[in-house]
Amino acid sequence: MSDIRCFREISFMEYLCMSDEEALAFKDKPPLTVISNNLQSAFENLRPDVARKLSQGHTNNWAVLVCTSRFWFNYRHVSNALSIYRSVKRLGIPDSHIILMLADDMACNPRNPSPATVFNSASHHINVYGDDVEVDFRGYEVTVENFIRLLTGRQNPSTPRSKRLLSDEHSNILIYMTGHGGDGFLKFQDTEEITQLELADAFEQMWQKKSCLRYNEIFFMIDTCQAETMYQLFYSPNILAVASSKAGEDSLSHHGDHSIGVYVIDRYTYYALEFLERVQSYDDKKTMAQFLNVCPKRVCLSTVSYRTDLFQRDINQVPLTDFFGNVRAVELTNRFLPLPPLSSVVNVTGSTPVKLLYEELTKDEAEAGQLDVVDD
């Protein structure tokens, strides 16, 4: 089984993204060895934008969405996280690249008058729980320890793939957090909290492990009381942060639903979603600078603040989809692309499952001198 998993986890693009040193270090790891020099050259000749993307350092997107609150009266925090989840999926980030952590299951709460639903407005226009939501950490799995381990990659070897942040040095990561906070902390489960220093140190571990593939840029977004205090101690590069309230301020809810009996969404997340709903996956005209100003104090009633000093790029030039989308350039071609023999690309060792797969892939190679390729 480990051999089959290896084929799934190691993509061609991951090899293109590796440095020469990393590729050489990986070469001797069984059961699959890929020698990609010739293939990389052919691919770049077909797609000149590959070199440009790699030089920019950004090739893929991830989202980590965290609701830290339990209990029915915190319905709005679950709605906040699910609303962002719905938006990033609509803009192109697949479930395989989204880690969703919900501390309580409002859809199945016995107080919910509409089971299997979570709404972010009193009109019940959109069920943000939907039919295809994939919750990766739920209930008492949402802990400070699990969150820190997720970010830093220090998880038990038995942790399933769906609960791992498999980002790399070319990944842009959106980290959204919502719950109850205070001066320098965010509560988890109403029993523990993560501090501003613990969060800052977790990001630094991600950066220090860059050779082990953790992140290219991070957009940190938090909706809680005194949210600004959670990013004040950040010291790692390439982090852009926004908070729904300044130190000493509360972050307020937007409106309630009398049929449910609770508030259904917070003000900052409500206006952020209003902005995101006007964005299309192919729209690269909206910028992060515009997004950082979606909720002025006259509507938020708290002071939205952000931090850009650690971020290396001009936020006026950074497309919103660099963090909220996952648009991949596709080039169709009817030209023939000469490829090296498969045996020079894949070196099979040892195990029977890999040999069988190799034989299946190569059985017609002798008859096919060229392959008609439509690449993505």
Secondary structure as UniProt FT lines:
FT   HELIX           2..9
FT   HELIX           12..17
FT   HELIX           20..27
FT   STRAND          32..34
FT   HELIX           37..46
FT   HELIX           49..56
FT   STRAND          60..67
FT   HELIX           72..74
FT   HELIX           75..90
FT   TURN            91..92
FT   HELIX           95..97
FT   STRAND          98..102
FT   HELIX           106..108
FT   TURN            110..111
FT   TURN            115..116
FT   TURN            122..123
FT   TURN            130..132
FT   STRAND          137..138
FT   HELIX           139..141
FT   HELIX           144..152
FT   TURN            157..158
FT   HELIX           161..163
FT   TURN            169..170
FT   STRAND          171..178
FT   STRAND          181..182
FT   TURN            183..184
FT   STRAND          185..188
FT   TURN            189..191
FT   STRAND          192..195
FT   HELIX           196..208
FT   HELIX           210..212
FT   STRAND          217..223
FT   TURN            225..226
FT   HELIX           227..230
FT   TURN            231..233
FT   STRAND          239..243
FT   TURN            247..248
FT   STRAND          253..257
FT   TURN            258..261
FT   STRAND          262..266
FT   HELIX           267..276
FT   TURN            277..278
FT   TURN            281..282
FT   HELIX           288..291
FT   TURN            292..293
FT   HELIX           297..300
FT   STRAND          305..307
FT   TURN            309..310
FT   HELIX           315..317
FT   HELIX           321..324
FT   STRAND          336..337
FT   HELIX           342..345
FT   STRAND          346..348
FT   HELIX           352..362
FT   TURN            363..367
FT   STRAND          371..372
//
